[in-house]
Amino acid sequence: MNLLNGRRFKMVSSTASKVDPDGPTEFEYWEEDGVVWGSYTGDTVTVGRFVGTREGEKVSISYVHALVAGGTAAGRSDSRLETEPDGRLRLVEEFQFAGDDTLHVSVCTEVVA
């Protein structure tokens, strides 16, 4: 089952930076046979890409993105898939930037068209 295929999410909170509610980072996911990949942009990110796997409710990815302020950032994350009361998916992500031991947490909710 390709649960994440074609789904979009927007970031609602992050311990790594303040989230702009008018222009949050948005993510687009694709999935085939447990392999996930996608892209993201918005807020502090000019363009970003990720690739990883999903096993049940756990999504593990590696990512890299170009920053609006200049430069790039990369890292890895593990997310837990949850279901909102209205049926939308939610990702609770624990992530670390490469070269930094600080564990950050972000929450993204599904964008329904």
N, CA, C and O atoms as CSV, one atom per row, in Angstrom:
chain,resi,resn,atom,element,x,y,z
A,1,MET,N,N,0.845,-1.185,0.000
A,1,MET,CA,C,0.000,0.000,0.000
A,1,MET,C,C,0.885,1.242,0.000
A,1,MET,O,O,1.749,1.393,0.864
A,2,ASN,N,N,0.675,2.108,-0.944
A,2,ASN,CA,C,1.470,3.332,-1.085
A,2,ASN,C,C,0.746,4.500,-0.397
A,2,ASN,O,O,0.255,5.418,-1.054
A,3,LEU,N,N,0.694,4.442,0.915
A,3,LEU,CA,C,-0.083,5.361,1.738
A,3,LEU,C,C,0.238,6.835,1.509
A,3,LEU,O,O,-0.670,7.666,1.511
A,4,LEU,N,N,1.510,7.175,1.313
A,4,LEU,CA,C,1.916,8.585,1.205
A,4,LEU,C,C,1.914,9.118,-0.225
A,4,LEU,O,O,2.099,10.317,-0.436
A,5,ASN,N,N,1.707,8.248,-1.202
A,5,ASN,CA,C,1.827,8.640,-2.599
A,5,ASN,C,C,0.890,9.799,-2.963
A,5,ASN,O,O,-0.331,9.686,-2.852
A,6,GLY,N,N,1.488,10.916,-3.398
A,6,GLY,CA,C,0.729,12.073,-3.843
A,6,GLY,C,C,0.184,12.963,-2.738
A,6,GLY,O,O,-0.568,13.896,-3.021
A,7,ARG,N,N,0.538,12.703,-1.504
A,7,ARG,CA,C,0.018,13.519,-0.394
A,7,ARG,C,C,0.916,14.731,-0.150
A,7,ARG,O,O,2.131,14.677,-0.342
A,8,ARG,N,N,0.282,15.827,0.278
A,8,ARG,CA,C,0.995,17.067,0.599
A,8,ARG,C,C,0.791,17.394,2.074
A,8,ARG,O,O,-0.275,17.149,2.639
A,9,PHE,N,N,1.821,17.945,2.680
A,9,PHE,CA,C,1.802,18.314,4.091
A,9,PHE,C,C,2.360,19.718,4.250
A,9,PHE,O,O,3.179,20.162,3.444
A,10,LYS,N,N,1.912,20.428,5.305
A,10,LYS,CA,C,2.503,21.720,5.633
A,10,LYS,C,C,2.982,21.677,7.078
A,10,LYS,O,O,2.356,21.055,7.937
A,11,MET,N,N,4.099,22.345,7.330
A,11,MET,CA,C,4.667,22.382,8.663
A,11,MET,C,C,3.861,23.340,9.534
A,11,MET,O,O,3.576,24.468,9.133
A,12,VAL,N,N,3.498,22.881,10.725
A,12,VAL,CA,C,2.755,23.734,11.653
A,12,VAL,C,C,3.586,24.128,12.872
A,12,VAL,O,O,3.286,25.125,13.529
A,13,SER,N,N,4.634,23.347,13.180
A,13,SER,CA,C,5.521,23.720,14.288
A,13,SER,C,C,6.876,23.054,14.109
A,13,SER,O,O,6.998,22.007,13.473
A,14,SER,N,N,7.897,23.691,14.691
A,14,SER,CA,C,9.253,23.140,14.643
A,14,SER,C,C,10.075,23.729,15.777
A,14,SER,O,O,9.970,24.919,16.074
A,15,THR,N,N,10.892,22.897,16.408
A,15,THR,CA,C,11.797,23.401,17.441
A,15,THR,C,C,13.073,23.974,16.832
A,15,THR,O,O,13.873,24.586,17.539
A,16,ALA,N,N,13.275,23.781,15.509
A,16,ALA,CA,C,14.496,24.267,14.851
A,16,ALA,C,C,14.374,25.711,14.387
A,16,ALA,O,O,15.381,26.409,14.271
A,17,SER,N,N,13.140,26.172,14.116
A,17,SER,CA,C,12.933,27.543,13.651
A,17,SER,C,C,11.467,27.912,13.815
A,17,SER,O,O,10.604,27.049,13.974
A,18,LYS,N,N,11.203,29.216,13.774
A,18,LYS,CA,C,9.829,29.690,13.828
A,18,LYS,C,C,9.173,29.391,12.480
A,18,LYS,O,O,9.781,29.608,11.432
A,19,VAL,N,N,7.943,28.897,12.505
A,19,VAL,CA,C,7.220,28.575,11.286
A,19,VAL,C,C,6.346,29.767,10.892
A,19,VAL,O,O,5.558,30.261,11.698
A,20,ASP,N,N,6.492,30.217,9.659
A,20,ASP,CA,C,5.676,31.316,9.139
A,20,ASP,C,C,4.293,30.761,8.786
A,20,ASP,O,O,4.173,29.989,7.835
A,21,PRO,N,N,3.239,31.139,9.535
A,21,PRO,CA,C,1.910,30.580,9.249
A,21,PRO,C,C,1.366,30.990,7.880
A,21,PRO,O,O,0.499,30.305,7.336
A,22,ASP,N,N,1.858,32.090,7.319
A,22,ASP,CA,C,1.400,32.539,6.005
A,22,ASP,C,C,2.184,31.915,4.854
A,22,ASP,O,O,1.758,32.005,3.702
A,23,GLY,N,N,3.316,31.288,5.146
A,23,GLY,CA,C,4.137,30.665,4.097
A,23,GLY,C,C,4.947,29.524,4.661
A,23,GLY,O,O,6.171,29.511,4.530
A,24,PRO,N,N,4.279,28.548,5.297
A,24,PRO,CA,C,5.032,27.439,5.904
A,24,PRO,C,C,5.694,26.569,4.846
A,24,PRO,O,O,5.317,26.594,3.674
A,25,THR,N,N,6.671,25.812,5.273
A,25,THR,CA,C,7.278,24.838,4.382
A,25,THR,C,C,6.230,23.784,4.039
A,25,THR,O,O,5.542,23.265,4.918
A,26,GLU,N,N,6.118,23.477,2.748
A,26,GLU,CA,C,5.184,22.457,2.291
A,26,GLU,C,C,5.955,21.320,1.644
A,26,GLU,O,O,6.947,21.534,0.948
A,27,PHE,N,N,5.476,20.104,1.888
A,27,PHE,CA,C,6.130,18.877,1.452
A,27,PHE,C,C,5.202,18.091,0.532
A,27,PHE,O,O,3.994,18.033,0.760
A,28,GLU,N,N,5.773,17.488,-0.511
A,28,GLU,CA,C,5.015,16.593,-1.370
A,28,GLU,C,C,5.696,15.227,-1.331
A,28,GLU,O,O,6.891,15.105,-1.597
A,29,TYR,N,N,4.914,14.211,-0.998
A,29,TYR,CA,C,5.430,12.853,-0.830
A,29,TYR,C,C,5.001,11.950,-1.973
A,29,TYR,O,O,3.916,12.090,-2.538
A,30,TRP,N,N,5.896,11.011,-2.297
A,30,TRP,CA,C,5.606,9.936,-3.237
A,30,TRP,C,C,6.068,8.654,-2.585
A,30,TRP,O,O,7.017,8.656,-1.801
A,31,GLU,N,N,5.409,7.569,-2.901
A,31,GLU,CA,C,5.768,6.285,-2.294
A,31,GLU,C,C,5.478,5.150,-3.263
A,31,GLU,O,O,4.456,5.135,-3.949
A,32,GLU,N,N,6.398,4.207,-3.299
A,32,GLU,CA,C,6.193,2.976,-4.061
A,32,GLU,C,C,6.883,1.835,-3.338
A,32,GLU,O,O,8.098,1.857,-3.144
A,33,ASP,N,N,6.111,0.846,-2.942
A,33,ASP,CA,C,6.630,-0.363,-2.289
A,33,ASP,C,C,7.514,-0.045,-1.083
A,33,ASP,O,O,8.562,-0.664,-0.900
A,34,GLY,N,N,7.094,0.915,-0.266
A,34,GLY,CA,C,7.820,1.247,0.951
A,34,GLY,C,C,8.955,2.239,0.774
A,34,GLY,O,O,9.549,2.670,1.763
A,35,VAL,N,N,9.270,2.613,-0.456
A,35,VAL,CA,C,10.282,3.645,-0.709
A,35,VAL,C,C,9.552,4.983,-0.839
A,35,VAL,O,O,8.586,5.090,-1.595
A,36,VAL,N,N,10.005,5.995,-0.111
A,36,VAL,CA,C,9.385,7.320,-0.175
A,36,VAL,C,C,10.404,8.334,-0.688
A,36,VAL,O,O,11.606,8.197,-0.463
A,37,TRP,N,N,9.897,9.359,-1.385
A,37,TRP,CA,C,10.744,10.445,-1.857
A,37,TRP,C,C,9.857,11.654,-2.061
A,37,TRP,O,O,8.632,11.544,-2.101
A,38,GLY,N,N,10.485,12.805,-2.190
A,38,GLY,CA,C,9.686,13.991,-2.443
A,38,GLY,C,C,10.493,15.266,-2.411
A,38,GLY,O,O,11.723,15.267,-2.463
A,39,SER,N,N,9.741,16.364,-2.323
A,39,SER,CA,C,10.357,17.684,-2.343
A,39,SER,C,C,9.628,18.601,-1.369
A,39,SER,O,O,8.518,18.310,-0.924
A,40,TYR,N,N,10.279,19.710,-1.052
A,40,TYR,CA,C,9.671,20.689,-0.159
A,40,TYR,C,C,10.245,22.067,-0.423
A,40,TYR,O,O,11.363,22.212,-0.917
A,41,THR,N,N,9.450,23.085,-0.081
A,41,THR,CA,C,9.850,24.473,-0.268
A,41,THR,C,C,8.989,25.347,0.630
A,41,THR,O,O,7.927,24.930,1.091
A,42,GLY,N,N,9.464,26.573,0.873
A,42,GLY,CA,C,8.691,27.517,1.668
A,42,GLY,C,C,9.430,27.941,2.910
A,42,GLY,O,O,10.408,27.310,3.309
A,43,ASP,N,N,8.960,29.017,3.526
A,43,ASP,CA,C,9.500,29.533,4.780
A,43,ASP,C,C,11.010,29.790,4.630
A,43,ASP,O,O,11.388,30.734,3.936
A,44,THR,N,N,11.867,29.000,5.245
A,44,THR,CA,C,13.319,29.213,5.210
A,44,THR,C,C,14.011,28.417,4.112
A,44,THR,O,O,15.226,28.522,3.948
A,45,VAL,N,N,13.244,27.612,3.346
A,45,VAL,CA,C,13.811,26.688,2.360
A,45,VAL,C,C,13.469,27.131,0.937
A,45,VAL,O,O,12.301,27.332,0.604
A,46,THR,N,N,14.503,27.281,0.100
A,46,THR,CA,C,14.293,27.588,-1.310
A,46,THR,C,C,13.818,26.344,-2.053
A,46,THR,O,O,12.812,26.381,-2.761
A,47,VAL,N,N,14.546,25.246,-1.888
A,47,VAL,CA,C,14.168,23.962,-2.482
A,47,VAL,C,C,14.815,22.850,-1.671
A,47,VAL,O,O,15.960,22.971,-1.234
A,48,GLY,N,N,14.073,21.766,-1.474
A,48,GLY,CA,C,14.593,20.629,-0.725
A,48,GLY,C,C,14.143,19.325,-1.333
A,48,GLY,O,O,13.112,19.262,-2.003
A,49,ARG,N,N,14.924,18.273,-1.097
A,49,ARG,CA,C,14.614,16.932,-1.590
A,49,ARG,C,C,14.868,15.922,-0.476
A,49,ARG,O,O,15.727,16.128,0.382
A,50,PHE,N,N,14.106,14.824,-0.502
A,50,PHE,CA,C,14.315,13.761,0.486
A,50,PHE,C,C,14.049,12.399,-0.146
A,50,PHE,O,O,13.356,12.286,-1.157
A,51,VAL,N,N,14.616,11.372,0.476
A,51,VAL,CA,C,14.402,9.991,0.056
A,51,VAL,C,C,14.539,9.109,1.293
A,51,VAL,O,O,15.324,9.401,2.194
A,52,GLY,N,N,13.764,8.030,1.322
A,52,GLY,CA,C,13.828,7.141,2.471
A,52,GLY,C,C,12.874,5.973,2.341
A,52,GLY,O,O,12.574,5.517,1.238
A,53,THR,N,N,12.395,5.488,3.496
A,53,THR,CA,C,11.524,4.327,3.528
A,53,THR,C,C,10.379,4.534,4.519
A,53,THR,O,O,10.458,5.365,5.423
A,54,ARG,N,N,9.322,3.762,4.324
A,54,ARG,CA,C,8.229,3.719,5.291
A,54,ARG,C,C,7.976,2.267,5.653
A,54,ARG,O,O,7.808,1.412,4.782
A,55,GLU,N,N,7.951,2.003,6.955
A,55,GLU,CA,C,7.595,0.689,7.481
A,55,GLU,C,C,6.477,0.911,8.472
A,55,GLU,O,O,6.714,1.387,9.583
A,56,GLY,N,N,5.257,0.572,8.085
A,56,GLY,CA,C,4.110,0.802,8.957
A,56,GLY,C,C,3.902,2.289,9.186
A,56,GLY,O,O,3.725,3.056,8.241
A,57,GLU,N,N,3.926,2.688,10.454
A,57,GLU,CA,C,3.704,4.093,10.820
A,57,GLU,C,C,4.995,4.892,10.915
A,57,GLU,O,O,4.954,6.069,11.271
A,58,LYS,N,N,6.145,4.286,10.607
A,58,LYS,CA,C,7.435,4.965,10.720
A,58,LYS,C,C,7.985,5.314,9.337
A,58,LYS,O,O,8.079,4.462,8.453
A,59,VAL,N,N,8.345,6.590,9.174
A,59,VAL,CA,C,8.954,7.080,7.933
A,59,VAL,C,C,10.362,7.566,8.268
A,59,VAL,O,O,10.523,8.445,9.114
A,60,SER,N,N,11.375,7.012,7.622
A,60,SER,CA,C,12.770,7.404,7.843
A,60,SER,C,C,13.324,7.973,6.549
A,60,SER,O,O,13.281,7.316,5.509
A,61,ILE,N,N,13.847,9.200,6.611
A,61,ILE,CA,C,14.361,9.842,5.398
A,61,ILE,C,C,15.700,10.517,5.656
A,61,ILE,O,O,16.075,10.793,6.795
A,62,SER,N,N,16.407,10.771,4.562
A,62,SER,CA,C,17.558,11.673,4.531
A,62,SER,C,C,17.151,12.841,3.647
A,62,SER,O,O,16.435,12.659,2.663
A,63,TYR,N,N,17.604,14.038,3.993
A,63,TYR,CA,C,17.170,15.227,3.258
A,63,TYR,C,C,18.325,16.193,3.044
A,63,TYR,O,O,19.342,16.139,3.736
A,64,VAL,N,N,18.145,17.078,2.067
A,64,VAL,CA,C,19.070,18.185,1.824
A,64,VAL,C,C,18.245,19.329,1.240
A,64,VAL,O,O,17.345,19.110,0.429
A,65,HIS,N,N,18.566,20.553,1.662
A,65,HIS,CA,C,17.852,21.697,1.105
A,65,HIS,C,C,18.734,22.943,1.016
A,65,HIS,O,O,19.716,23.093,1.743
A,66,ALA,N,N,18.340,23.835,0.091
A,66,ALA,CA,C,18.989,25.136,-0.055
A,66,ALA,C,C,18.211,26.123,0.805
A,66,ALA,O,O,16.980,26.137,0.803
A,67,LEU,N,N,18.947,26.944,1.536
A,67,LEU,CA,C,18.334,27.901,2.455
A,67,LEU,C,C,18.095,29.249,1.794
A,67,LEU,O,O,18.900,29.701,0.979
A,68,VAL,N,N,16.990,29.887,2.147
A,68,VAL,CA,C,16.695,31.236,1.658
A,68,VAL,C,C,17.840,32.181,2.029
A,68,VAL,O,O,18.196,33.063,1.248
A,69,ALA,N,N,18.414,31.998,3.218
A,69,ALA,CA,C,19.501,32.850,3.710
A,69,ALA,C,C,20.839,32.540,3.045
A,69,ALA,O,O,21.822,33.242,3.284
A,70,GLY,N,N,20.891,31.492,2.211
A,70,GLY,CA,C,22.132,31.081,1.567
A,70,GLY,C,C,22.676,29.815,2.192
A,70,GLY,O,O,22.447,29.549,3.373
A,71,GLY,N,N,23.379,29.050,1.422
A,71,GLY,CA,C,23.955,27.803,1.904
A,71,GLY,C,C,22.974,26.663,1.833
A,71,GLY,O,O,21.865,26.804,1.319
A,72,THR,N,N,23.396,25.528,2.357
A,72,THR,CA,C,22.560,24.332,2.355
A,72,THR,C,C,22.546,23.703,3.735
A,72,THR,O,O,23.376,24.021,4.587
A,73,ALA,N,N,21.594,22.810,3.943
A,73,ALA,CA,C,21.523,22.022,5.170
A,73,ALA,C,C,21.099,20.613,4.780
A,73,ALA,O,O,20.353,20.422,3.819
A,74,ALA,N,N,21.579,19.635,5.530
A,74,ALA,CA,C,21.247,18.242,5.265
A,74,ALA,C,C,21.071,17.537,6.596
A,74,ALA,O,O,21.484,18.039,7.641
A,75,GLY,N,N,20.454,16.368,6.545
A,75,GLY,CA,C,20.282,15.602,7.770
A,75,GLY,C,C,19.427,14.380,7.547
A,75,GLY,O,O,19.253,13.911,6.422
A,76,ARG,N,N,18.892,13.871,8.655
A,76,ARG,CA,C,18.041,12.682,8.592
A,76,ARG,C,C,16.936,12.829,9.624
A,76,ARG,O,O,17.059,13.578,10.594
A,77,SER,N,N,15.842,12.089,9.389
A,77,SER,CA,C,14.722,12.167,10.317
A,77,SER,C,C,13.958,10.860,10.374
A,77,SER,O,O,14.006,10.038,9.458
A,78,ASP,N,N,13.248,10.694,11.485
A,78,ASP,CA,C,12.294,9.611,11.665
A,78,ASP,C,C,10.972,10.259,12.037
A,78,ASP,O,O,10.901,11.042,12.985
A,79,SER,N,N,9.925,9.932,11.290
A,79,SER,CA,C,8.598,10.479,11.553
A,79,SER,C,C,7.635,9.374,11.951
A,79,SER,O,O,7.762,8.222,11.536
A,80,ARG,N,N,6.675,9.761,12.762
A,80,ARG,CA,C,5.590,8.880,13.161
A,80,ARG,C,C,4.315,9.372,12.491
A,80,ARG,O,O,3.950,10.538,12.641
A,81,LEU,N,N,3.638,8.506,11.760
A,81,LEU,CA,C,2.372,8.844,11.115
A,81,LEU,C,C,1.238,8.715,12.124
A,81,LEU,O,O,1.116,7.708,12.822
A,82,GLU,N,N,0.417,9.748,12.186
A,82,GLU,CA,C,-0.763,9.732,13.040
A,82,GLU,C,C,-1.952,10.161,12.199
A,82,GLU,O,O,-1.782,10.745,11.129
A,83,THR,N,N,-3.151,9.874,12.677
A,83,THR,CA,C,-4.364,10.291,11.986
A,83,THR,C,C,-5.093,11.318,12.835
A,83,THR,O,O,-5.390,11.076,14.005
A,84,GLU,N,N,-5.380,12.478,12.228
A,84,GLU,CA,C,-6.128,13.540,12.907
A,84,GLU,C,C,-7.586,13.096,13.067
A,84,GLU,O,O,-8.038,12.206,12.346
A,85,PRO,N,N,-8.333,13.708,14.006
A,85,PRO,CA,C,-9.750,13.364,14.172
A,85,PRO,C,C,-10.571,13.527,12.888
A,85,PRO,O,O,-11.562,12.823,12.697
A,86,ASP,N,N,-10.165,14.455,12.005
A,86,ASP,CA,C,-10.909,14.669,10.757
A,86,ASP,C,C,-10.448,13.749,9.622
A,86,ASP,O,O,-10.915,13.879,8.491
A,87,GLY,N,N,-9.527,12.811,9.924
A,87,GLY,CA,C,-9.078,11.836,8.937
A,87,GLY,C,C,-7.795,12.194,8.209
A,87,GLY,O,O,-7.209,11.339,7.545
A,88,ARG,N,N,-7.335,13.462,8.320
A,88,ARG,CA,C,-6.076,13.847,7.678
A,88,ARG,C,C,-4.916,13.174,8.393
A,88,ARG,O,O,-5.000,12.846,9.576
A,89,LEU,N,N,-3.824,12.974,7.649
A,89,LEU,CA,C,-2.609,12.430,8.248
A,89,LEU,C,C,-1.790,13.547,8.882
A,89,LEU,O,O,-1.886,14.711,8.492
A,90,ARG,N,N,-0.998,13.173,9.852
A,90,ARG,CA,C,-0.089,14.094,10.530
A,90,ARG,C,C,1.245,13.375,10.686
A,90,ARG,O,O,1.281,12.184,10.996
A,91,LEU,N,N,2.341,14.100,10.472
A,91,LEU,CA,C,3.687,13.559,10.655
A,91,LEU,C,C,4.337,14.254,11.845
A,91,LEU,O,O,4.466,15.478,11.860
A,92,VAL,N,N,4.742,13.480,12.833
A,92,VAL,CA,C,5.502,14.002,13.968
A,92,VAL,C,C,6.937,13.529,13.742
A,92,VAL,O,O,7.236,12.337,13.813
A,93,GLU,N,N,7.812,14.491,13.468
A,93,GLU,CA,C,9.157,14.188,12.983
A,93,GLU,C,C,10.218,14.572,14.010
A,93,GLU,O,O,10.208,15.681,14.544
A,94,GLU,N,N,11.130,13.644,14.280
A,94,GLU,CA,C,12.338,13.925,15.052
A,94,GLU,C,C,13.483,13.951,14.060
A,94,GLU,O,O,13.705,12.979,13.338
A,95,PHE,N,N,14.223,15.076,14.018
A,95,PHE,CA,C,15.268,15.199,13.007
A,95,PHE,C,C,16.526,15.837,13.565
A,95,PHE,O,O,16.503,16.539,14.576
A,96,GLN,N,N,17.632,15.566,12.868
A,96,GLN,CA,C,18.939,16.139,13.199
A,96,GLN,C,C,19.599,16.611,11.925
A,96,GLN,O,O,19.548,15.948,10.889
A,97,PHE,N,N,20.224,17.779,12.026
A,97,PHE,CA,C,21.022,18.269,10.910
A,97,PHE,C,C,22.385,17.593,10.950
A,97,PHE,O,O,22.901,17.298,12.028
A,98,ALA,N,N,22.964,17.349,9.796
A,98,ALA,CA,C,24.301,16.756,9.715
A,98,ALA,C,C,25.288,17.630,10.463
A,98,ALA,O,O,25.299,18.848,10.286
A,99,GLY,N,N,26.118,17.017,11.300
A,99,GLY,CA,C,27.132,17.744,12.042
A,99,GLY,C,C,26.621,18.394,13.318
A,99,GLY,O,O,27.364,19.132,13.964
A,100,ASP,N,N,25.366,18.141,13.699
A,100,ASP,CA,C,24.776,18.738,14.900
A,100,ASP,C,C,24.059,17.631,15.668
A,100,ASP,O,O,23.235,16.917,15.096
A,101,ASP,N,N,24.360,17.484,16.943
A,101,ASP,CA,C,23.755,16.431,17.762
A,101,ASP,C,C,22.394,16.816,18.330
A,101,ASP,O,O,21.752,15.999,18.990
A,102,THR,N,N,21.944,18.044,18.085
A,102,THR,CA,C,20.669,18.505,18.632
A,102,THR,C,C,19.504,17.799,17.947
A,102,THR,O,O,19.409,17.785,16.720
A,103,LEU,N,N,18.620,17.216,18.750
A,103,LEU,CA,C,17.431,16.568,18.218
A,103,LEU,C,C,16.300,17.593,18.180
A,103,LEU,O,O,15.974,18.199,19.200
A,104,HIS,N,N,15.707,17.785,17.013
A,104,HIS,CA,C,14.603,18.721,16.820
A,104,HIS,C,C,13.318,17.943,16.558
A,104,HIS,O,O,13.355,16.771,16.183
A,105,VAL,N,N,12.186,18.605,16.758
A,105,VAL,CA,C,10.883,17.998,16.507
A,105,VAL,C,C,10.041,18.959,15.696
A,105,VAL,O,O,9.975,20.149,16.004
A,106,SER,N,N,9.393,18.445,14.656
A,106,SER,CA,C,8.453,19.254,13.881
A,106,SER,C,C,7.162,18.469,13.707
A,106,SER,O,O,7.139,17.243,13.821
A,107,VAL,N,N,6.095,19.198,13.431
A,107,VAL,CA,C,4.788,18.595,13.168
A,107,VAL,C,C,4.286,19.133,11.850
A,107,VAL,O,O,4.299,20.340,11.611
A,108,CYS,N,N,3.839,18.221,10.989
A,108,CYS,CA,C,3.266,18.592,9.689
A,108,CYS,C,C,1.889,17.961,9.567
A,108,CYS,O,O,1.682,16.814,9.964
A,109,THR,N,N,0.946,18.723,9.013
A,109,THR,CA,C,-0.397,18.190,8.797
A,109,THR,C,C,-0.686,18.116,7.304
A,109,THR,O,O,-0.178,18.909,6.512
A,110,GLU,N,N,-1.516,17.140,6.944
A,110,GLU,CA,C,-1.852,16.942,5.549
A,110,GLU,C,C,-2.685,18.111,5.018
A,110,GLU,O,O,-3.574,18.622,5.699
A,111,VAL,N,N,-2.373,18.517,3.789
A,111,VAL,CA,C,-3.121,19.544,3.089
A,111,VAL,C,C,-4.108,18.820,2.183
A,111,VAL,O,O,-3.710,18.047,1.312
A,112,VAL,N,N,-5.387,19.072,2.391
A,112,VAL,CA,C,-6.411,18.429,1.588
A,112,VAL,C,C,-6.941,19.437,0.581
A,112,VAL,O,O,-7.340,20.544,0.942
A,113,ALA,N,N,-6.940,19.039,-0.692
A,113,ALA,CA,C,-7.387,19.956,-1.763
A,113,ALA,C,C,-8.886,20.140,-1.752
A,113,ALA,O,O,-9.424,20.874,-2.580
